[in-house]
Amino acid sequence: MDFEMKEKKFHCPYCRTEITVLLDPSVPKQRYYEDCEVCCNAIEISYEFSDGELIFFQALPEE
């Protein structure tokens, strides 16, 4: 299967700035950290795809 990157918008859990990330549906389940481009705090991003569709997305403050 060929998957295109999916754009996902969410709000930083610290400063509430809207952030856009690109998610790779060829990786069914992933968790990683991304720094907010405004406040520079680390955000834990978790997502899951099923058949190329995003079924779970979560953006939490770093613990």
C-alpha positions in Angstrom: 0.0 0.0 0.0 1.1 3.5 -0.8 0.4 6.1 1.9 0.7 9.9 1.7 1.8 11.8 4.8 -1.3 13.1 6.7 -1.4 16.7 8.1 -2.7 17.0 11.7 -3.4 20.2 13.5 -3.6 20.4 17.3 -3.0 22.9 20.1 0.2 22.9 22.2 -0.7 21.6 25.7 1.4 24.4 27.2 0.8 27.6 25.3 -2.3 26.6 23.2 -0.7 27.7 19.9 -2.0 25.7 17.0 0.7 23.4 15.6 0.7 21.3 12.4 2.6 18.0 12.2 2.9 15.5 9.4 2.1 11.9 10.3 3.3 8.9 8.4 0.5 6.3 7.9 3.0 3.7 6.8 4.0 3.5 10.5 0.8 2.1 12.1 1.6 3.2 15.6 4.1 5.7 16.8 5.1 7.8 19.8 7.7 10.6 19.7 8.5 14.0 21.1 8.3 17.3 19.2 9.1 20.7 20.6 6.6 23.5 20.3 7.8 26.1 17.9 6.6 28.9 20.1 7.2 28.0 23.7 9.9 25.3 23.0 8.4 22.8 25.5 8.5 19.1 24.6 5.2 17.5 23.5 4.7 13.8 23.5 2.8 12.9 20.3 1.2 9.5 20.0 -0.9 8.3 17.0 -2.3 5.2 15.4 -3.4 4.4 11.9 -5.6 1.6 10.6 -5.9 1.0 6.9 -4.4 4.5 6.2 -6.9 6.3 8.4 -6.0 8.1 11.6 -7.9 6.4 14.5 -6.0 7.8 17.5 -4.1 11.0 18.1 -2.8 12.5 21.4 -0.5 15.4 22.2 0.5 15.6 25.9 2.9 17.6 28.0 6.2 15.8 28.6 6.2 14.0 31.9 
